[in-house]
Amino acid sequence: MLVTTTPTIEGKKIVQYHGLVSGEAILGANLFKDLFAGITDIIGGRSGSYERELRKAKDIALQEMIEEAGMLGANAVIAVDLDYETISGGSGNMLMVSASGTAVKIEE
């Protein structure tokens, strides 16, 4: 399935709009990852553990969105938007990624 952030696909005609599709992923960052990230932030550098979790959450959200589009009969998703949020609560920090776009049928 073709997935793009643009509202059109160059050289392709959209023949049917199926509507909004979305996918979400919320992942917990455990205590050890939080501790390591805190140390990395203090001494500088990148937090590899958070980067891996962020990439994993993005992949899950996109896959859910693609699956929803496929169930609607779409062969592409256009105007995709990714949103990233951290949620703090009593059980620690959570990472939320949501992907949304418009499911469409493009000419083959």
C-alpha positions as CSV (number, residue, x, y, z in Angstrom):
1,M,0.0,0.0,0.0
2,L,1.3,3.4,-0.9
3,V,1.5,5.8,2.1
4,T,2.4,9.5,1.6
5,T,2.3,12.7,3.5
6,T,1.2,14.6,0.4
7,P,-2.4,15.3,-0.5
8,T,-2.0,13.9,-4.0
9,I,0.1,11.3,-5.7
10,E,2.0,12.6,-8.7
11,G,1.0,10.8,-11.9
12,K,-1.9,8.9,-10.2
13,K,-5.6,9.7,-10.3
14,I,-7.6,9.2,-7.1
15,V,-10.8,7.4,-8.2
16,Q,-12.4,6.9,-4.7
17,Y,-12.1,8.4,-1.2
18,H,-12.8,5.9,1.6
19,G,-12.4,8.4,4.5
20,L,-10.2,9.0,7.5
21,V,-8.1,6.1,8.8
22,S,-5.9,6.1,11.9
23,G,-3.7,4.0,14.1
24,E,-2.3,4.5,17.6
25,A,0.4,3.0,19.7
26,I,1.0,3.6,23.4
27,L,4.2,2.1,24.8
28,G,5.5,2.2,28.3
29,A,9.1,3.2,29.0
30,N,10.3,1.2,31.9
31,L,12.2,2.5,34.9
32,F,15.6,1.4,33.6
33,K,15.1,3.1,30.3
34,D,14.0,6.2,32.1
35,L,17.0,6.1,34.3
36,F,19.4,5.6,31.4
37,A,17.7,8.4,29.3
38,G,18.1,10.7,32.3
39,I,21.8,10.0,32.6
40,T,22.2,10.5,28.8
41,D,20.4,13.8,29.0
42,I,22.7,15.0,31.8
43,I,26.0,14.0,30.1
44,G,24.7,14.7,26.5
45,G,24.2,12.5,23.6
46,R,21.3,10.5,22.2
47,S,19.0,8.2,24.1
48,G,19.1,5.0,22.0
49,S,16.5,3.3,24.1
50,Y,13.9,6.1,23.6
51,E,14.7,6.3,19.9
52,R,14.0,2.5,19.5
53,E,10.7,2.8,21.4
54,L,9.7,5.8,19.3
55,R,10.5,4.0,16.1
56,K,8.6,0.9,17.3
57,A,5.5,3.0,18.3
58,K,5.6,4.8,14.9
59,D,5.7,1.5,13.0
60,I,2.8,0.0,15.0
61,A,0.7,3.1,14.5
62,L,1.4,3.2,10.7
63,Q,0.7,-0.5,10.4
64,E,-2.7,-0.2,12.2
65,M,-3.6,2.7,9.9
66,I,-2.6,0.7,6.7
67,E,-4.6,-2.3,7.9
68,E,-7.7,-0.1,8.5
69,A,-7.3,1.4,5.0
70,G,-7.0,-2.1,3.5
71,M,-10.2,-3.2,5.1
72,L,-12.0,-0.3,3.5
73,G,-10.7,-1.3,0.0
74,A,-8.1,1.4,-0.3
75,N,-4.8,0.9,-2.0
76,A,-3.2,4.1,-0.8
77,V,-3.3,6.5,2.2
78,I,-2.6,10.2,1.5
79,A,-2.1,13.3,3.7
80,V,-0.6,11.1,6.5
81,D,0.2,13.0,9.7
82,L,2.2,11.6,12.6
83,D,1.7,12.9,16.1
84,Y,4.0,12.2,19.1
85,E,3.0,12.7,22.7
86,T,4.4,11.7,26.1
87,I,1.9,10.9,28.8
88,S,3.0,11.1,32.5
89,G,1.1,9.3,35.1
90,G,1.3,7.3,38.3
91,S,2.8,4.3,36.5
92,G,5.6,6.3,34.8
93,N,6.0,7.8,31.4
94,M,4.2,6.5,28.3
95,L,4.9,7.3,24.7
96,M,2.0,7.7,22.3
97,V,2.2,7.9,18.6
98,S,-0.8,8.3,16.3
99,A,-0.9,8.2,12.5
100,S,-3.9,9.4,10.5
101,G,-4.6,10.0,6.9
102,T,-7.2,9.6,4.1
103,A,-7.7,6.2,2.6
104,V,-8.1,6.3,-1.2
105,K,-8.3,4.1,-4.2
106,I,-5.9,5.2,-6.9
107,E,-5.9,4.1,-10.5
108,E,-3.6,1.1,-11.1
